[in-house]
Amino acid sequence: MRALLAQRDEAWKARDFQAWSQADWQFHLEVARASGVPLMHEIYEGFGDVFHGAKMVQRLAEGFDGCLREGHETLVDAIEARDPEAAARTVIENLDYCMTWMP
């Protein structure tokens, strides 16, 4: 997961938004897989096209942070610590942030 986040960061800095979106999406798929709930992974795989479309719209907004720690690095930290409350908190923070950038 951390390798995917590093790829995401590099792509964002290079303004390669397609690579950024793909690395970010792969990260989220790995998180779903790590949950141990096969249905969650299947659901994530099913709405990948919608996710990519939303991410590509967001990145066009001036000031959007495409490498937010919440819901990403902080989520991996919570997963490694086996802290479901911290994981849920950081996911909610990330979703709240992303929703503020939706058109």
C-alpha positions in Angstrom: 0.0 0.0 0.0 2.8 2.4 0.8 4.4 1.7 -2.6 1.2 2.7 -4.3 1.0 5.9 -2.2 4.6 6.7 -3.3 3.6 6.2 -6.9 0.5 8.4 -6.4 2.7 11.2 -4.9 5.2 11.0 -7.7 2.5 11.1 -10.3 0.8 14.1 -8.6 4.1 16.0 -8.5 4.7 15.2 -12.2 1.1 16.3 -13.0 0.5 12.9 -14.6 -3.1 12.8 -13.4 -4.0 9.5 -15.1 -1.1 7.7 -13.3 -2.1 9.5 -10.1 -5.7 8.4 -10.4 -4.7 4.8 -11.1 -2.3 4.6 -8.2 -4.8 6.1 -5.9 -7.5 3.7 -7.1 -5.2 0.7 -6.8 -4.5 1.8 -3.2 -8.2 1.8 -2.4 -8.6 -1.6 -3.9 -5.8 -2.9 -1.8 -7.4 -1.4 1.3 -10.7 -3.1 0.4 -8.8 -6.4 -0.1 -7.0 -6.0 3.2 -10.4 -5.6 5.0 -10.8 -9.4 4.6 -14.4 -8.8 3.4 -14.6 -10.1 -0.2 -17.8 -8.3 -0.9 -16.2 -5.0 -0.1 -13.5 -5.6 -2.7 -16.1 -6.6 -5.3 -18.1 -3.5 -4.6 -15.0 -1.3 -5.0 -14.1 -3.0 -8.2 -17.6 -2.4 -9.5 -17.5 1.4 -9.1 -14.0 2.1 -10.4 -15.1 4.0 -13.4 -17.3 6.3 -11.3 -14.4 6.9 -8.9 -11.9 7.7 -11.7 -14.4 10.2 -13.2 -14.9 12.0 -9.9 -11.2 12.0 -9.2 -10.4 13.5 -12.6 -12.9 16.3 -12.1 -11.6 17.1 -8.6 -8.0 17.4 -9.7 -9.0 20.3 -12.0 -10.1 22.4 -9.1 -7.5 25.0 -8.0 -6.2 24.1 -4.6 -7.3 20.4 -4.5 -4.7 18.3 -2.6 -4.3 15.0 -4.6 -2.1 13.6 -1.9 -4.0 14.1 1.3 -2.6 12.1 4.2 -6.1 11.5 5.7 -7.6 8.3 4.3 -4.3 7.3 2.9 -1.0 7.3 4.9 -3.0 7.7 8.1 -5.2 4.8 7.1 -2.3 2.5 6.5 -0.9 3.6 9.9 -4.3 2.6 11.5 -4.4 -0.7 9.6 -0.9 -1.5 10.8 -1.9 -0.6 14.4 -5.0 -2.7 14.0 -7.0 0.3 15.1 -10.5 0.2 13.4 -11.7 3.4 15.1 -8.7 5.4 13.8 -9.2 3.8 10.4 -12.8 4.8 10.2 -12.0 8.3 11.5 -9.4 8.9 8.8 -11.6 7.5 6.0 -14.4 9.8 7.1 -12.0 12.8 7.1 -10.9 11.9 3.6 -14.4 11.5 2.3 -15.5 14.7 3.9 -12.6 16.5 2.2 -13.3 15.0 -1.2 -17.0 15.8 -1.0 -16.2 19.5 -0.6 -14.5 19.4 -4.0 -17.3 17.7 -5.9 -19.0 19.9 -8.5 
